[in-house]
Amino acid sequence: MNDRDRPSHADDPRQRLVAAAIDQIEKHGVGQVTVRKIAAAADVNIAAVNYYFRSKEALLAAALDGSIRHMLADSEDFLARMPGDPMEALSGLLGYYLEGSLRYPNVGRAHLHGAFHADDYSGPFPTLFAPVMERLRDGVQAAVPGLDERAAARRVVAALSAVFFPAFFAGLYRGLNALGSPADRLAYVRELARQTLAPPAAMTSPAR
């Protein structure tokens, strides 16, 4: 997620509620969000939640759906640039995911709430993100001569895991101070991109 995820419709109560819901999810976690907190943050009456969304659950779903749509649109922009400049496009995409996940970890966890708590991957985010991963796999395969589809898929798994895991479990790595500055994070995602786009290891016959 980035600043595009924050609606700019200051005079639209519905959009203010959506923006406030995202802010409250990030501040308190999806399980601790209340209608009262959202309404106060949006500077509207509590009744506006029912008027525009009918329920807190519908409001939260709308807010999370909006952030997913923005992420997907931005992802498509990076993926469209893969054929022309794979290294820059992949570095940019991984950096976008890393920065967004570090900035909004609770929103990311909310998108994966079912996966974290019930091993359920049928929700909107896993469903909508699956084609992005497939396109990324295809882009990596096309960019690396001699790389087969399964090897490309493994590289995508490794790169995305290396981006999302440190964001969702930042405290685990805090003592290393490896991603503490923008320069550190840029170097990190560029190294991930280089590994992902590296030529396949030369195939050699085992020694006899």
Backbone as a printed PyTorch tensor [residue, N CA C, xyz], in Angstrom:
tensor([[[  0.8350,  -1.1880,   0.0000],
         [  0.0000,   0.0000,   0.0000],
         [  0.8710,   1.2380,   0.0000]],

        [[  0.3840,   2.2930,  -0.6640],
         [  1.0810,   3.5690,  -0.6190],
         [  0.0730,   4.6810,  -0.4970]],

        [[  0.5070,   5.9300,  -0.7660],
         [ -0.3840,   7.0660,  -0.5460],
         [ -1.5810,   7.0540,  -1.4670]],

        [[ -1.5150,   6.2910,  -2.5510],
         [ -2.6830,   6.1750,  -3.4120],
         [ -3.8410,   5.5060,  -2.6940]],

        [[ -3.5450,   4.7550,  -1.6310],
         [ -4.5770,   4.0370,  -0.8920],
         [ -5.4100,   4.9600,  -0.0070]],

        [[ -4.9970,   6.2160,   0.1140],
         [ -5.7070,   7.1340,   0.9890],
         [ -6.6030,   8.0310,   0.1430]],

        [[ -7.9280,   7.7930,   0.1400],
         [ -8.8060,   8.5990,  -0.6850],
         [ -8.6880,  10.0790,  -0.3460]],

        [[ -8.7830,  10.9210,  -1.3800],
         [ -8.5950,  12.3520,  -1.1860],
         [ -9.9160,  13.1040,  -1.1610]],

        [[-11.0400,  12.4020,  -1.1250],
         [-12.3500,  13.0330,  -1.1800],
         [-12.7250,  13.5420,   0.2110]],

        [[-12.1500,  14.6900,   0.6070],
         [-12.3230,  15.1770,   1.9720],
         [-13.7760,  15.5220,   2.2720]],

        [[-14.5590,  15.8810,   1.2630],
         [-15.9460,  16.2790,   1.4980],
         [-16.9300,  15.1270,   1.3270]],

        [[-16.4390,  13.9400,   1.0770],
         [-17.2920,  12.7710,   0.8560],
         [-17.2720,  11.9160,   2.1200]],

        [[-18.3510,  11.8810,   2.9010],
         [-18.3480,  11.1030,   4.1550],
         [-18.0340,   9.6300,   3.9360]],

        [[-18.5300,   9.0800,   2.8250],
         [-18.2620,   7.6650,   2.5710],
         [-16.7690,   7.4170,   2.4070]],

        [[-16.1030,   8.2630,   1.6220],
         [-14.6760,   8.0870,   1.4120],
         [-13.8880,   8.3790,   2.6890]],

        [[-14.3680,   9.3250,   3.4950],
         [-13.6940,   9.5850,   4.7630],
         [-13.8040,   8.3740,   5.6890]],

        [[-14.9240,   7.7240,   5.6760],
         [-15.0810,   6.5140,   6.4860],
         [-14.1450,   5.4090,   6.0200]],

        [[-14.0130,   5.2580,   4.7180],
         [-13.1060,   4.2350,   4.1790],
         [-11.6730,   4.5300,   4.6020]],

        [[-11.2540,   5.7900,   4.4370],
         [ -9.8910,   6.1690,   4.8290],
         [ -9.6860,   5.9890,   6.3280]],

        [[-10.6790,   6.3680,   7.1200],
         [-10.5700,   6.2300,   8.5730],
         [-10.5030,   4.7630,   8.9720]],

        [[-11.2420,   3.9210,   8.2750],
         [-11.2200,   2.4880,   8.5890],
         [ -9.8230,   1.9130,   8.3750]],

        [[ -9.1740,   2.2910,   7.2660],
         [ -7.8140,   1.8220,   7.0150],
         [ -6.8760,   2.3060,   8.1150]],

        [[ -6.9960,   3.5770,   8.4930],
         [ -6.1460,   4.1240,   9.5480],
         [ -6.3560,   3.3970,  10.8740]],

        [[ -7.6050,   3.1000,  11.1870],
         [ -7.9030,   2.4350,  12.4470],
         [ -7.4350,   0.9830,  12.4490]],

        [[ -7.5460,   0.3200,  11.3010],
         [ -7.0130,  -1.0380,  11.2050],
         [ -5.5200,  -1.0300,  11.4770]],

        [[ -4.8220,  -0.0540,  10.8950],
         [ -3.3800,   0.0070,  11.0830],
         [ -3.0090,   0.3670,  12.5190]],

        [[ -3.7650,   1.2530,  13.1330],
         [ -3.4320,   1.6820,  14.4950],
         [ -3.7450,   0.6190,  15.5330]],

        [[ -4.8490,  -0.1050,  15.3560],
         [ -5.3370,  -0.9700,  16.4220],
         [ -5.4060,  -2.4540,  16.0550]],

        [[ -5.2610,  -2.8000,  14.7890],
         [ -5.4800,  -4.1770,  14.3630],
         [ -6.9420,  -4.3960,  14.0580]],

        [[ -7.2350,  -5.2520,  13.0860],
         [ -8.6120,  -5.3900,  12.6140],
         [ -9.5470,  -5.8800,  13.7200]],

        [[ -9.0300,  -6.6660,  14.6520],
         [ -9.8780,  -7.1930,  15.7200],
         [-10.2740,  -6.1690,  16.7630]],

        [[ -9.5660,  -5.0330,  16.8150],
         [ -9.8390,  -4.0160,  17.8310],
         [-10.5220,  -2.7720,  17.2730]],

        [[-10.8500,  -2.7850,  16.0130],
         [-11.4970,  -1.6250,  15.3990],
         [-12.9550,  -1.5690,  15.8290]],

        [[-13.4410,  -0.3750,  16.1600],
         [-14.8430,  -0.1810,  16.5180],
         [-15.4620,   0.8820,  15.6250]],

        [[-16.7740,   0.8240,  15.5080],
         [-17.4970,   1.8270,  14.7290],
         [-17.2870,   3.2140,  15.3250]],

        [[-17.2650,   3.2940,  16.6330],
         [-17.0830,   4.5910,  17.2930],
         [-15.7320,   5.2000,  16.9220]],

        [[-14.6720,   4.3960,  16.9460],
         [-13.3490,   4.9070,  16.6010],
         [-13.2880,   5.3590,  15.1440]],

        [[-13.8890,   4.5790,  14.2530],
         [-13.8720,   4.9370,  12.8310],
         [-14.6380,   6.2320,  12.5990]],

        [[-15.8230,   6.3260,  13.1820],
         [-16.6370,   7.5220,  12.9910],
         [-15.9340,   8.7620,  13.5390]],

        [[-15.3070,   8.6190,  14.6950],
         [-14.5950,   9.7560,  15.2760],
         [-13.4280,  10.1820,  14.3870]],

        [[-12.6890,   9.2040,  13.8660],
         [-11.5500,   9.5270,  13.0070],
         [-11.9970,  10.1670,  11.7020]],

        [[-13.1870,   9.7880,  11.2170],
         [-13.7180,  10.3540,   9.9740],
         [-14.4730,  11.6490,  10.2070]],

        [[-14.6800,  11.9900,  11.4880],
         [-15.4210,  13.2000,  11.8530],
         [-16.8450,  13.1680,  11.3020]],

        [[-17.5010,  12.0010,  11.4940],
         [-18.8990,  11.8550,  11.1000],
         [-19.6530,  11.2120,  12.2550]],

        [[-20.9760,  11.2730,  12.1920],
         [-21.8180,  10.6250,  13.1810],
         [-21.7670,   9.1140,  13.0020]],

        [[-21.8870,   8.3820,  14.1210],
         [-21.8780,   6.9200,  14.0480],
         [-22.9540,   6.4080,  13.1050]],

        [[-24.0780,   7.0940,  13.0350],
         [-25.1660,   6.6540,  12.1610],
         [-24.7520,   6.6320,  10.6990]],

        [[-23.7150,   7.3950,  10.3390],
         [-23.2660,   7.4210,   8.9470],
         [-22.7200,   6.0730,   8.5070]],

        [[-22.1690,   5.3160,   9.4460],
         [-21.6530,   3.9890,   9.0950],
         [-22.7980,   3.1080,   8.6140]],

        [[-23.8910,   3.1060,   9.3530],
         [-25.0460,   2.3090,   8.9550],
         [-25.6680,   2.8410,   7.6660]],

        [[-25.6830,   4.1580,   7.5140],
         [-26.2880,   4.7600,   6.3250],
         [-25.5400,   4.3720,   5.0490]],

        [[-24.2140,   4.4230,   5.1160],
         [-23.4200,   4.1750,   3.9180],
         [-23.0340,   2.7150,   3.7310]],

        [[-22.9100,   1.9600,   4.8400],
         [-22.3680,   0.6100,   4.7240],
         [-23.2190,  -0.4740,   5.3820]],

        [[-24.1980,  -0.0860,   6.1740],
         [-25.0930,  -1.0380,   6.8600],
         [-24.4570,  -1.7350,   8.0570]],

        [[-23.1340,  -1.9400,   8.0340],
         [-22.4960,  -2.6270,   9.1570],
         [-21.0020,  -2.3110,   9.1800]],

        [[-20.3890,  -2.5260,  10.3440],
         [-18.9410,  -2.3540,  10.4540],
         [-18.2250,  -3.3180,   9.5290]],

        [[-18.7240,  -4.5550,   9.4520],
         [-18.0670,  -5.5670,   8.6300],
         [-18.0490,  -5.1570,   7.1600]],

        [[-19.1610,  -4.5710,   6.6900],
         [-19.2130,  -4.1340,   5.2940],
         [-18.2550,  -2.9660,   5.0580]],

        [[-18.1370,  -2.0670,   6.0340],
         [-17.2130,  -0.9490,   5.9070],
         [-15.7750,  -1.4510,   5.8500]],

        [[-15.4110,  -2.3550,   6.7500],
         [-14.0520,  -2.8820,   6.7430],
         [-13.7610,  -3.6150,   5.4390]],

        [[-14.7420,  -4.3650,   4.9490],
         [-14.5510,  -5.0710,   3.6780],
         [-14.3320,  -4.0870,   2.5380]],

        [[-15.0870,  -2.9920,   2.5250],
         [-14.9300,  -1.9880,   1.4760],
         [-13.5650,  -1.3220,   1.5600]],

        [[-13.1160,  -1.0300,   2.7820],
         [-11.8160,  -0.3900,   2.9600],
         [-10.6860,  -1.3070,   2.4990]],

        [[-10.7440,  -2.5660,   2.9020],
         [ -9.6990,  -3.5080,   2.5020],
         [ -9.7460,  -3.7840,   1.0070]],

        [[-10.9470,  -3.8420,   0.4450],
         [-11.0640,  -4.0540,  -0.9980],
         [-10.4180,  -2.9050,  -1.7640]],

        [[-10.6370,  -1.6810,  -1.2900],
         [-10.0270,  -0.5350,  -1.9500],
         [ -8.5150,  -0.6050,  -1.9360]],

        [[ -7.9350,  -1.0120,  -0.7960],
         [ -6.4800,  -1.0900,  -0.7190],
         [ -5.9460,  -2.2070,  -1.6050]],

        [[ -6.6920,  -3.3130,  -1.7100],
         [ -6.2810,  -4.3940,  -2.6170],
         [ -6.2690,  -3.8910,  -4.0530]],

        [[ -7.3150,  -3.1750,  -4.4460],
         [ -7.4220,  -2.7160,  -5.8380],
         [ -6.2780,  -1.7830,  -6.1930]],

        [[ -5.9120,  -0.9110,  -5.2760],
         [ -4.7830,  -0.0170,  -5.5360],
         [ -3.4850,  -0.8080,  -5.6640]],

        [[ -3.3110,  -1.7880,  -4.7900],
         [ -2.0990,  -2.6090,  -4.8530],
         [ -2.0290,  -3.3660,  -6.1710]],

        [[ -3.1530,  -3.9140,  -6.6080],
         [ -3.1720,  -4.6600,  -7.8630],
         [ -2.8490,  -3.7550,  -9.0440]],

        [[ -3.4230,  -2.5430,  -9.0430],
         [ -3.1570,  -1.6060, -10.1380],
         [ -1.6820,  -1.2320, -10.1820]],

        [[ -1.0900,  -0.9700,  -9.0120],
         [  0.3310,  -0.6310,  -8.9730],
         [  1.1850,  -1.8250,  -9.3960]],

        [[  0.7800,  -3.0250,  -8.9790],
         [  1.5150,  -4.2260,  -9.3690],
         [  1.5130,  -4.3870, -10.8830]],

        [[  0.3710,  -4.1330, -11.5040],
         [  0.2790,  -4.2410, -12.9570],
         [  1.2190,  -3.2660, -13.6500]],

        [[  1.3640,  -2.0720, -13.0890],
         [  2.2860,  -1.0920, -13.6660],
         [  3.7130,  -1.6410, -13.6870]],

        [[  4.1360,  -2.2340, -12.5830],
         [  5.4900,  -2.8010, -12.5280],
         [  5.6240,  -3.9990, -13.4650]],

        [[  4.6280,  -4.8850, -13.4560],
         [  4.6970,  -6.0850, -14.2890],
         [  4.7310,  -5.7340, -15.7700]],

        [[  4.0410,  -4.6670, -16.1510],
         [  4.0260,  -4.2560, -17.5550],
         [  5.4010,  -3.8020, -18.0180]],

        [[  6.2510,  -3.3930, -17.0640],
         [  7.5950,  -2.9270, -17.4100],
         [  8.6330,  -4.0510, -17.3840]],

        [[  8.2400,  -5.2390, -16.9640],
         [  9.1840,  -6.3570, -16.8710],
         [  9.8680,  -6.6910, -18.1990]],

        [[  9.1550,  -6.7690, -19.3250],
         [  9.8450,  -7.1340, -20.5680],
         [ 10.9240,  -6.1360, -20.9760]],

        [[ 10.7080,  -4.8510, -20.7220],
         [ 11.6700,  -3.8460, -21.1420],
         [ 12.8740,  -3.7180, -20.2360]],

        [[ 12.6760,  -3.8120, -18.9350],
         [ 13.7790,  -3.6620, -17.9700],
         [ 13.4700,  -4.5180, -16.7480]],

        [[ 13.7290,  -5.8300, -16.8480],
         [ 13.3460,  -6.7440, -15.7600],
         [ 13.9310,  -6.3660, -14.4070]],

        [[ 15.1930,  -5.9480, -14.3740],
         [ 15.8420,  -5.6510, -13.0970],
         [ 15.1710,  -4.4630, -12.4080]],

        [[ 14.9710,  -3.3870, -13.1260],
         [ 14.3610,  -2.2070, -12.5150],
         [ 12.9040,  -2.4730, -12.1490]],

        [[ 12.1840,  -3.1660, -13.0200],
         [ 10.7790,  -3.4370, -12.7370],
         [ 10.6260,  -4.3420, -11.5220]],

        [[ 11.4380,  -5.3900, -11.4500],
         [ 11.3280,  -6.3240, -10.3260],
         [ 11.8030,  -5.6670,  -9.0370]],

        [[ 12.8920,  -4.9080,  -9.0940],
         [ 13.3420,  -4.1900,  -7.9000],
         [ 12.2630,  -3.2310,  -7.4150]],

        [[ 11.6450,  -2.5290,  -8.3570],
         [ 10.5880,  -1.5930,  -7.9890],
         [  9.3940,  -2.2900,  -7.3670]],

        [[  8.9990,  -3.4220,  -7.9360],
         [  7.8550,  -4.1570,  -7.4080],
         [  8.1430,  -4.6870,  -6.0100]],

        [[  9.2990,  -5.2990,  -5.8210],
         [  9.6410,  -5.8350,  -4.5000],
         [  9.7900,  -4.7150,  -3.4770]],

        [[ 10.3590,  -3.5890,  -3.9100],
         [ 10.4710,  -2.4440,  -3.0100],
         [  9.1160,  -1.8870,  -2.6330]],

        [[  8.2100,  -1.8390,  -3.5940],
         [  6.8470,  -1.3750,  -3.3310],
         [  6.1620,  -2.2660,  -2.2990]],

        [[  6.2850,  -3.5760,  -2.4450],
         [  5.6890,  -4.4960,  -1.4760],
         [  6.3450,  -4.3570,  -0.1060]],

        [[  7.6650,  -4.2410,  -0.0870],
         [  8.3590,  -4.1430,   1.1960],
         [  7.9890,  -2.8610,   1.9290]],

        [[  8.0600,  -1.7250,   1.2350],
         [  7.7570,  -0.4480,   1.8870],
         [  6.3030,  -0.4140,   2.3500]],

        [[  5.3990,  -0.8860,   1.5070],
         [  3.9900,  -0.8780,   1.8870],
         [  3.7030,  -1.7800,   3.0700]],

        [[  4.3160,  -2.9560,   3.0860],
         [  4.0770,  -3.8990,   4.1780],
         [  4.6980,  -3.4200,   5.4860]],

        [[  5.8620,  -2.7740,   5.4010],
         [  6.4830,  -2.2250,   6.6110],
         [  5.6890,  -1.0380,   7.1450]],

        [[  5.1180,  -0.2570,   6.2420],
         [  4.3700,   0.9280,   6.6610],
         [  2.9900,   0.5650,   7.1950]],

        [[  2.3850,  -0.4800,   6.6380],
         [  1.0260,  -0.8660,   7.0250],
         [  0.9570,  -2.3540,   7.3880]],

        [[  1.7160,  -2.8130,   8.3860],
         [  1.7200,  -4.2410,   8.6990],
         [  0.3640,  -4.7660,   9.1590]],

        [[ -0.3830,  -3.9660,   9.9200],
         [ -1.6830,  -4.4490,  10.3960],
         [ -2.7090,  -4.5350,   9.2730]],

        [[ -2.6040,  -3.6620,   8.2990],
         [ -3.4840,  -3.7750,   7.1320],
         [ -3.1410,  -5.0470,   6.3690]],

        [[ -1.8380,  -5.3280,   6.2230],
         [ -1.4320,  -6.5650,   5.5680],
         [ -1.9440,  -7.7920,   6.3080]],

        [[ -1.8470,  -7.7660,   7.6260],
         [ -2.3530,  -8.8990,   8.4080],
         [ -3.8670,  -9.0210,   8.2790]],

        [[ -4.5490,  -7.8810,   8.1750],
         [ -5.9990,  -7.9250,   8.0020],
         [ -6.3690,  -8.5990,   6.6890]],

        [[ -5.5950,  -8.3160,   5.6340],
         [ -5.8500,  -8.9670,   4.3470],
         [ -5.6810, -10.4740,   4.4500]],

        [[ -4.8040, -10.9170,   5.3400],
         [ -4.5160, -12.3440,   5.4830],
         [ -5.0570, -12.9010,   6.7930]],

        [[ -6.0640, -12.2360,   7.3390],
         [ -6.6030, -12.6460,   8.6410],
         [ -7.0700, -14.0980,   8.6030]],

        [[ -7.8040, -14.4700,   7.5710],
         [ -8.2920, -15.8460,   7.4670],
         [ -7.1500, -16.8390,   7.3530]],

        [[ -6.1060, -16.4560,   6.6260],
         [ -4.9560, -17.3550,   6.4730],
         [ -4.2140, -17.5160,   7.7890]],

        [[ -4.0120, -16.4110,   8.5160],
         [ -3.2970, -16.4620,   9.7910],
         [ -4.0650, -17.2620,  10.8380]],

        [[ -5.3760, -17.0770,  10.8850],
         [ -6.1610, -17.6040,  12.0050],
         [ -6.9280, -18.8870,  11.6980]],

        [[ -7.1750, -19.1750,  10.4310],
         [ -7.9860, -20.3580,  10.1180],
         [ -7.4410, -21.1550,   8.9380]],

        [[ -6.2120, -20.8430,   8.5090],
         [ -5.6290, -21.5140,   7.3490],
         [ -6.5770, -21.4460,   6.1490]],

        [[ -7.2660, -20.3170,   6.0310],
         [ -8.2630, -20.1220,   4.9770],
         [ -7.7040, -19.1320,   3.9520]],

        [[ -7.4970, -19.6030,   2.7380],
         [ -6.9370, -18.7650,   1.6800],
         [ -7.9660, -18.4610,   0.5930]],

        [[ -9.2290, -18.4750,   0.9840],
         [-10.2950, -18.2220,   0.0160],
         [-10.7440, -16.7660,   0.0040]],

        [[-10.1270, -15.9180,   0.8330],
         [-10.5380, -14.5240,   0.9280],
         [-10.1170, -13.7050,  -0.2750]],

        [[-10.5110, -12.4300,  -0.2980],
         [-10.2400, -11.5800,  -1.4570],
         [ -8.7600, -11.4320,  -1.7910]],

        [[ -7.9250, -11.1960,  -0.7830],
         [ -6.5270, -10.9490,  -1.1020],
         [ -5.8350, -12.1720,  -1.7020]],

        [[ -5.8930, -13.3580,  -1.0600],
         [ -5.2350, -14.5130,  -1.6910],
         [ -5.7720, -14.8020,  -3.0880]],

        [[ -7.0860, -14.6250,  -3.2670],
         [ -7.6890, -14.9090,  -4.5620],
         [ -7.2160, -13.9290,  -5.6370]],

        [[ -7.1840, -12.6410,  -5.2870],
         [ -6.8210, -11.6280,  -6.2690],
         [ -5.3160, -11.5290,  -6.4900]],

        [[ -4.5300, -11.9310,  -5.5000],
         [ -3.0830, -11.8430,  -5.6330],
         [ -2.5040, -13.0250,  -6.4030]],

        [[ -3.2350, -14.1300,  -6.4720],
         [ -2.7320, -15.3190,  -7.1700],
         [ -2.3700, -15.0350,  -8.6310]],

        [[ -3.2170, -14.3290,  -9.4080],
         [ -2.8180, -14.0350, -10.7930],
         [ -1.6000, -13.1270, -10.8940]],

        [[ -1.4100, -12.2400,  -9.9240],
         [ -0.2160, -11.3920,  -9.9190],
         [  1.0320, -12.2580,  -9.7730]],

        [[  0.9910, -13.2210,  -8.8720],
         [  2.1380, -14.1060,  -8.6940],
         [  2.4040, -14.9210,  -9.9520]],

        [[  1.3370, -15.3550, -10.6140],
         [  1.5110, -16.1190, -11.8540],
         [  2.1330, -15.2500, -12.9430]],

        [[  1.6970, -14.0120, -13.0500],
         [  2.2910, -13.1110, -14.0340],
         [  3.7450, -12.8190, -13.7060]],

        [[  4.0370, -12.6880, -12.4300],
         [  5.4200, -12.4600, -12.0240],
         [  6.2770, -13.6710, -12.3630]],

        [[  5.7730, -14.8580, -12.1020],
         [  6.4990, -16.0850, -12.4830],
         [  6.7790, -16.0940, -13.9850]],

        [[  5.7620, -15.7810, -14.7780],
         [  5.9400, -15.7840, -16.2310],
         [  6.9430, -14.7150, -16.6610]],

        [[  6.9040, -13.5550, -15.9870],
         [  7.8500, -12.4930, -16.3130],
         [  9.2780, -12.8810, -15.9880]],

        [[  9.4690, -13.5500, -14.8510],
         [ 10.8090, -14.0020, -14.4840],
         [ 11.2980, -15.0620, -15.4620]],

        [[ 10.4290, -15.9850, -15.8130],
         [ 10.8340, -17.0230, -16.7590],
         [ 11.2300, -16.4190, -18.1050]],

        [[ 10.4590, -15.4460, -18.5690],
         [ 10.7680, -14.8110, -19.8470],
         [ 12.0760, -14.0250, -19.7980]],

        [[ 12.4090, -13.4950, -18.6100],
         [ 13.6010, -12.6520, -18.4810],
         [ 14.8860, -13.4530, -18.3040]],

        [[ 14.7730, -14.7350, -17.9570],
         [ 15.9610, -15.5480, -17.6630],
         [ 16.0300, -16.7030, -18.6520]],

        [[ 16.8530, -16.5960, -19.6760],
         [ 16.9620, -17.6850, -20.6540],
         [ 17.3320, -19.0040, -19.9860]],

        [[ 16.6230, -20.0540, -20.3770],
         [ 16.9160, -21.3840, -19.8640],
         [ 16.2260, -21.7240, -18.5580]],

        [[ 15.4670, -20.7920, -17.9940],
         [ 14.7800, -21.0520, -16.7220],
         [ 13.4190, -21.6640, -17.0130]],

        [[ 13.1330, -22.8150, -16.4100],
         [ 11.8260, -23.4210, -16.6540],
         [ 10.7830, -22.8580, -15.6830]],

        [[  9.5350, -23.2080, -15.9240],
         [  8.4360, -22.6010, -15.1730],
         [  8.5100, -22.8960, -13.6870]],

        [[  8.8450, -24.1190, -13.3350],
         [  8.8870, -24.4740, -11.9120],
         [ 10.0290, -23.7570, -11.2050]],

        [[ 11.1560, -23.6300, -11.8760],
         [ 12.2740, -22.9020, -11.2690],
         [ 11.9160, -21.4280, -11.1080]],

        [[ 11.2340, -20.8610, -12.1000],
         [ 10.7920, -19.4690, -11.9910],
         [  9.8180, -19.3110, -10.8350]],

        [[  8.9320, -20.2800, -10.6670],
         [  7.9630, -20.2220,  -9.5740],
         [  8.6680, -20.2680,  -8.2240]],

        [[  9.6880, -21.1040,  -8.1050],
         [ 10.4330, -21.1830,  -6.8390],
         [ 11.1180, -19.8530,  -6.5390]],

        [[ 11.6370, -19.2110,  -7.5590],
         [ 12.2980, -17.9200,  -7.3480],
         [ 11.2980, -16.8570,  -6.9070]],

        [[ 10.1000, -16.8970,  -7.4490],
         [  9.0720, -15.9420,  -7.0300],
         [  8.6790, -16.1950,  -5.5740]],

        [[  8.5090, -17.4470,  -5.2060],
         [  8.1960, -17.7810,  -3.8070],
         [  9.2840, -17.2380,  -2.8860]],

        [[ 10.5390, -17.4560,  -3.2510],
         [ 11.6480, -17.0040,  -2.4070],
         [ 11.6670, -15.4780,  -2.2930]],

        [[ 11.4830, -14.7770,  -3.4150],
         [ 11.5500, -13.3130,  -3.3960],
         [ 10.4010, -12.7140,  -2.6020]],

        [[  9.1830, -13.1980,  -2.8230],
         [  8.0380, -12.6440,  -2.1060],
         [  8.1050, -12.9780,  -0.6210]],

        [[  8.5570, -14.1760,  -0.2960],
         [  8.7100, -14.5450,   1.1190],
         [  9.7270, -13.6380,   1.7940]],

        [[ 10.8070, -13.3260,   1.0790],
         [ 11.8550, -12.4660,   1.6390],
         [ 11.3890, -11.0320,   1.8260]],

        [[ 10.3230, -10.6480,   1.1340],
         [  9.7610,  -9.3120,   1.2860],
         [  8.7040,  -9.2730,   2.3810]],

        [[  7.7680, -10.1970,   2.3350],
         [  6.6320, -10.1260,   3.2550],
         [  6.9640, -10.6190,   4.6630]],

        [[  7.8140, -11.6150,   4.7920],
         [  8.0980, -12.1570,   6.1200],
         [  8.7440, -11.1230,   7.0410]],

        [[  9.7750, -10.3990,   6.5980],
         [ 10.3570,  -9.3830,   7.4910],
         [  9.3840,  -8.2600,   7.8340]],

        [[  8.4030,  -8.0100,   6.9670],
         [  7.4370,  -6.9520,   7.2560],
         [  6.4310,  -7.4050,   8.3150]],

        [[  5.9190,  -8.6110,   8.1690],
         [  4.9180,  -9.1050,   9.1140],
         [  5.5270,  -9.4990,  10.4560]],

        [[  6.8070,  -9.8320,  10.4670],
         [  7.4790, -10.2570,  11.7000],
         [  8.7310,  -9.4140,  11.9210]],

        [[  8.5540,  -8.0990,  11.8120],
         [  9.6900,  -7.1770,  11.8740],
         [ 10.4660,  -7.3130,  13.1790]],

        [[  9.7620,  -7.5790,  14.2880],
         [ 10.4300,  -7.6890,  15.5760],
         [ 11.4390,  -8.8210,  15.6370]],

        [[ 11.2240,  -9.8480,  14.8310],
         [ 12.1290, -10.9950,  14.8220],
         [ 13.5260, -10.6040,  14.3500]],

        [[ 13.5970,  -9.6020,  13.4600],
         [ 14.8660,  -9.2170,  12.8530],
         [ 15.3870,  -7.8790,  13.3780]],

        [[ 14.6970,  -7.3110,  14.3430],
         [ 15.0400,  -5.9520,  14.7710],
         [ 16.4950,  -5.8370,  15.2290]],

        [[ 16.9940,  -6.8460,  15.9030],
         [ 18.3530,  -6.7900,  16.4080],
         [ 19.4090,  -6.7170,  15.3260]],

        [[ 19.0870,  -7.1760,  14.1260],
         [ 20.0480,  -7.1300,  13.0330],
         [ 20.1410,  -5.7430,  12.4060]],

        [[ 19.0900,  -4.9500,  12.5440],
         [ 19.0460,  -3.6120,  11.9540],
         [ 19.4350,  -3.6440,  10.4770]],

        [[ 18.9180,  -4.6300,   9.7580],
         [ 19.2930,  -4.8070,   8.3530],
         [ 18.4700,  -3.9680,   7.4000]],

        [[ 17.2570,  -3.5750,   7.8180],
         [ 16.3530,  -2.8690,   6.9070],
         [ 15.9130,  -1.5370,   7.5030]],

        [[ 16.7810,  -0.9410,   8.3040],
         [ 16.3810,   0.2370,   9.0600],
         [ 16.3280,   1.5300,   8.2820]],

        [[ 16.9680,   1.6010,   7.1330],
         [ 16.9900,   2.8400,   6.3660],
         [ 16.5100,   2.5910,   4.9480]],

        [[ 16.0640,   3.6300,   4.2480],
         [ 15.6770,   3.4640,   2.8320],
         [ 16.8010,   2.8890,   1.9880]],

        [[ 18.0460,   3.2990,   2.2630],
         [ 19.1850,   2.7700,   1.5030],
         [ 19.3570,   1.2760,   1.7480]],

        [[ 19.1870,   0.8480,   2.9930],
         [ 19.2700,  -0.5820,   3.3200],
         [ 18.2070,  -1.3620,   2.5640]],

        [[ 16.9960,  -0.8270,   2.5590],
         [ 15.8920,  -1.5440,   1.9240],
         [ 16.0550,  -1.5860,   0.4070]],

        [[ 16.5710,  -0.5040,  -0.1610],
         [ 16.8190,  -0.5040,  -1.6040],
         [ 17.8790,  -1.5360,  -1.9680]],

        [[ 18.9610,  -1.5800,  -1.2070],
         [ 20.0000,  -2.5760,  -1.4640],
         [ 19.4330,  -3.9880,  -1.3250]],

        [[ 18.5630,  -4.1720,  -0.3420],
         [ 17.9670,  -5.4870,  -0.0840],
         [ 17.1230,  -5.9490,  -1.2680]],

        [[ 16.2310,  -5.0920,  -1.7440],
         [ 15.3420,  -5.5280,  -2.8320],
         [ 16.1160,  -5.6780,  -4.1380]],

        [[ 17.1500,  -4.8780,  -4.3370],
         [ 17.9490,  -5.0510,  -5.5460],
         [ 18.7210,  -6.3730,  -5.5120]],

        [[ 19.1870,  -6.7640,  -4.3480],
         [ 19.8450,  -8.0620,  -4.2360],
         [ 18.8410,  -9.1930,  -4.4690]],

        [[ 17.6410,  -9.0550,  -3.9380],
         [ 16.6110, -10.0540,  -4.2020],
         [ 16.3170, -10.1560,  -5.6930]],

        [[ 16.2160,  -9.0070,  -6.3500],
         [ 15.9430,  -9.0050,  -7.7840],
         [ 17.0820,  -9.6680,  -8.5530]],

        [[ 18.3280,  -9.3680,  -8.1780],
         [ 19.4700,  -9.9930,  -8.8590],
         [ 19.4380, -11.5100,  -8.7040]],

        [[ 19.1350, -11.9770,  -7.5050],
         [ 19.0550, -13.4200,  -7.2860],
         [ 17.9290, -14.0380,  -8.1080]],

        [[ 16.8010, -13.3490,  -8.1610],
         [ 15.6450, -13.8700,  -8.8810],
         [ 15.8990, -13.9390, -10.3860]],

        [[ 16.6970, -13.0100, -10.9040],
         [ 16.9390, -12.9270, -12.3490],
         [ 18.2930, -13.4930, -12.7510]],

        [[ 18.9840, -14.1490, -11.8160],
         [ 20.2910, -14.7120, -12.1400],
         [ 20.1720, -15.8740, -13.1230]],

        [[ 21.1720, -16.0750, -13.9810],
         [ 21.1390, -17.2210, -14.8920],
         [ 21.0740, -18.5320, -14.1070]],

        [[ 20.4320, -19.5400, -14.6780],
         [ 20.3880, -20.8370, -13.9870],
         [ 21.7980, -21.3790, -13.7830]],

        [[ 21.9600, -22.1210, -12.7170],
         [ 23.2540, -22.7420, -12.4770],
         [ 23.5730, -23.6970, -13.6220]],

        [[ 24.8490, -23.7250, -14.0210],
         [ 25.2450, -24.5930, -15.1190],
         [ 24.9960, -26.0490, -14.7330]],

        [[ 24.4180, -26.7680, -15.6690],
         [ 24.1440, -28.1910, -15.4240],
         [ 25.4100, -28.9980, -15.7040]],

        [[ 25.8580, -29.7400, -14.7430],
         [ 27.0580, -30.5610, -14.9160],
         [ 26.7400, -31.9950, -14.5510]],

        [[ 27.4530, -32.8670, -15.1600],
         [ 27.2670, -34.2930, -14.8500],
         [ 27.9620, -34.6040, -13.5370]],

        [[ 27.3620, -35.4370, -12.7020],
         [ 28.0160, -35.7930, -11.4340],
         [ 29.3380, -36.5060, -11.6850]],

        [[ 30.2750, -36.2470, -10.8250],
         [ 31.5810, -36.8980, -10.9440],
         [ 31.4330, -38.4020, -10.7300]],

        [[ 32.1970, -39.1530, -11.5020],
         [ 32.1400, -40.6030, -11.3670],
         [ 33.4250, -41.0990, -10.7070]]])
